[in-house]
């Protein structure tokens, strides 16, 4: 949450912040075994404390295939055995697509590229509204699908929806974004994915066009 903001409904309480998960490196066969029979749950080794009911973004890389993806979802269970710990993750819609793509790659199927949209290192002034409070900040980089922001104070939850006010004049427009990842480094960083609604898409496109 930006500095000075108020917790919104559903936000984690202070002291309960999720620890950003590191990249999970798996053999293709290990990923297949981690996926439930219906393809809607993942049982993954994740170091560090995890909390049931929290949203998580797990970066998964498959050894030897040169493929990786971020799988987002909700932690449904945590486990600890033989000195290791992990979670059972229920992926959301984006996470399911990523998990199915990884599973296809792990099985040796030909899969379409998931290349990231081209990033542009660009500082743009924006006002972030989270939990009812707006705070001025700047982007670190932007792409057609979203951006990374500087973030001070408590980090938002993965999956939380925030609004960005784009521009500083009376004609400034707003767009909705979903938090896709967080980084607790100082200063903090947050990755946002633009919402698919036409108004957000148009507002973001106008800002990118004007900044070129």
N, C-alpha and C positions, 0 to 999 in steps of 0.2 A: 504494500500500500504506500502511495506517495507520502512524503513527510507531511504531517499535519492532518492526514485523512482520518476518517472514522471507520471502524470495522463495519462491513456490510453483513446482511443476514447470510448465514452459511459460511462466513469466513472462519478460518481457524483462529483460536484464541492466542494471545501473545504467550510465547513459551511453548507452543505446539507447532512451530513451523516445521514443514517437511524438509528433510535433507535432500538436496539435489542428488539424484542417483547417478553413479558413474556409468560409463559404457559397459555393457554386459557382453563379453566375448564368448561365443558358443560354437561348437562344432555343428555342422548342419544336422547330424543325427540327434544331437542334444536338443536342438530347437524343436524338432519333430516330436520328441518324447515330452517336451514341456507343454505342448499344445494338447488341449483336451480333445476327446473324440468328436465333439460337436464343433470344435474350432473356435469356441467362444470364451475359453479360459486359458491362461498361461501360468504355469508353475515355474517361477524363475528364481535363481539365486541372486539375492540383492544384499550387499553388505550394508550395515548401518541400521538404525532403528526405523521401523515402518509402522504405520498405524492403520488399523482396519477402518474402512470408510473414507480414507483420504484419497484424493486423486493423485496420480503419479504419472510421470513421463519417463519411460525407460528406453535408453538408447541401446539397441541390440545390433551387434556385428557378427556376421557368420564367417568363420575362419575359412580361408582358401577360396572364397567366392567373390571377395571384394564388394560385398553388398552390406548395407546397414540401413536401419530405419528407426524412427522414434515411435514407440507404441505407447499410447496414452490410454488411461482408463482409471478404474477404481479398485483399490486394494480390498479384496473380499476376505482374505485370510493371511496370516503370517505363520511361518513354520521355522523350526530350528531342529537340526538333527546332525549328528556326527561332526559337530564343530562348525557347521555352516548354517546359514539362515537365508530366508527368502520369502517371497510373497506369492499368493495366488491372485492374479490380476484379471479383472473383467474389462476387456478393452471397450472403449466407446466406438462410435461409428468410424472415426478416423483411425483409431487404433486397430479395429478389425481389418480394415483395408490393408494397413501396414503389416499386420500379422499374417494375413493370407498371402500377401506378396512375398514375405520372407519364407513362408512354408513352401510356396511353389518353387522358389529358388533353391531351398534346401533339398527338395525332392529331385532337383536336376531339370526342372521344367524351364523352358525359355520364357523369360519374364520381361515385360516392358521396363524401360529405364525409369528410375525415380529421381532423375537429376534435379537438384534444387534449382529454384528460379535464381537467375543471376542477381547477386547482391551488389548494391552501390554504396560505398562508404560516403554517407552524406548526413550532415547535421541539420535537422529541420526543427524549428520550434513547434511544440505541440503542448496542449493542455490535456492531461490525463484525468478522467473522472472515474474514481473507484470508491465505492462505498459512500457515494453522495458528495464527496469532496474533490475539488479540482486542484491539480498541481502542475505548474509549468515545468517542462523538462525538454530534452532534445533527443532525437533519434541518433543511433550509432550507425545503422545501415538500413537501407530500404530495398524492397523488391516489389514486384507486382502483387504478391500475395500477402505481404505484411512487413514487419520491421522489427528491429531490436532497439530498446530504449535504455537510457540511464535510469536508475531507480534508487531512491533513497528511502530509508525506513524499512518497515516490515514488507517482505515480498508477498505478492498475491498468490493465490492458489492456482495450480495448473487447472485449466478449464474454466476459470473465472472470466466473465465478460466485462470488459472495460470500454469506455468511450474515449475517443481522441477528438479534440477540437483542433481542426487543421487551419492554421492561419490566425491572424490577429485582428482583422478588421470586422466590421459588422456583417460582412458577407461570408465570414468563416463558416465552414461546414463541419459536420460531425460524422464520424464513422464508428461502427462497432467492431471490436476485435476480441478474439479469444486468446487467453494466455496459454502458450504452448510449452514454454520452458522457463525456468528461472535459474539465476546464478547468484550465489550469495557473496561473490567477491565484492570488494569495496572499491569504487561504488558498485552497487548491485546492478544487475542487468536482467532484462525481461524480454522474451521473444513473443511477439504477437502475430496471430494469423487473422487476416481480414475476414470479416463475416461475409457470407455469400449473398446477402440481400442487395438488391439493385442500388439502394441509396448509398450504402457503405462503399460499394464497388465504384460508383460514379464519383463520390467525394474523394476517395483515395486516388483514383485515376487523374482527377483534376489537379490534386496536389503534386503528383509525380510529374505531370506534364508541365506545370508552372515552374518546377524546380530544375528542369533541364536547360 
